[in-house]
Amino acid sequence: MVDQSAVGRRFSPVTAHVEAGRLRYFLDTLGETNPVYRDAAAAKAEGFAAPPIPPTYLFCLEMLDNEKPFEFLTALEIDLGRVLHGEQSFTYHAPVMVGDTLTFSPQVTSVTDKKGGAMTLIGVATTVTNQHGVHVADTTRTIVVRNG
Amino acid sequence: MTGTMDITTSPAVGDRIVHKRFPAINRHRLALYCGASGDHNPIHVDIDFAKASGFPDVFTHGMLVMGYLGQALSDAVAPGRIRSFSTRFAAITQLGAEITCEGQIAELIEAGGERRARLALTARDQTGEIKLAGEAIVALS
């Protein structure tokens, strides 16, 4: 079971590229047709130098280019089949657009036992910076581990 | 000319500004999302793995449903106006779920030197069960 010693632990930063083709595949999968995410002219009309990413795509980028996408689960000896996603948040500080290269730096922020130890909630916070060193976003997620 | 409707004229608490319904989620969608998102957890695509983990079948990535909610949100609010977006995953979303996303203005606030609205957001399935409950902070000006 994960204990408090995990709090503060950092994992390998991930460098991810915002690629137009891969983004289109994501948009098609969700049936997203808003031209702002696909078309340079539509993006420009809304003040973006290139098509921006949709609101949840940061979560995907962190996994798509990650050599070890489940690193923190294996490092903390958590079985993939026992995890559920509990909460997810994104705070956006600056635009992320096609062509950007992002660096994700995740850290465990909390470990909380629930229901007499039947579940453990693990909080992970990730800062996201772009190729210019601009802090573009913060994300947090809560992973629910079923211990039973 | 943009593809985005926008909340610009006299928004008020209680205004329902987000509403979108999505087609039933099938296995093919989960397989596509697995590749599109980089989330290769087999629990969403491999029924043998799901059963071995104690579930009757594969189930939807919570982030696919949050992706739908994000789409409904950015239909109503231009992406450049979205300051934050968060959800709690209240229940597992099963295969076949037809997700409807809703959002209304819960509060008008001043923050970061701009007028903002806090939107209360939900994603429900066809039975009305809340799958995701969340909020977004958006800039009004």
Interface residues (C-beta under 8 A of the other chain):
Chain A: R22 Y25 F26 D28 T29 L30 G31 E32 T33 N34 P35 V36 Y37 A42 A45 E46 G47 F48 P52 P54 P55 T56 F59 C60 L61 E62 M63 L64 D65 N66 P69 F70 L80 G81 R82 V83 L84 H85 G86 E87 Q88 S89 F90 T91 Y92 P95 T140 R146
Chain B: M1 T2 G3 T4 F22 P23 R29 L32 Y33 G35 A36 S37 G38 D39 H40 N41 P42 I43 F49 A50 A52 S53 G54 H61 G62 M63 L64 M66 G67 Y68 G70 Q71 L73 S74 D75 A78 P79 G80 I82 R83 S84 F85 S86 T87 R88 F89 I92
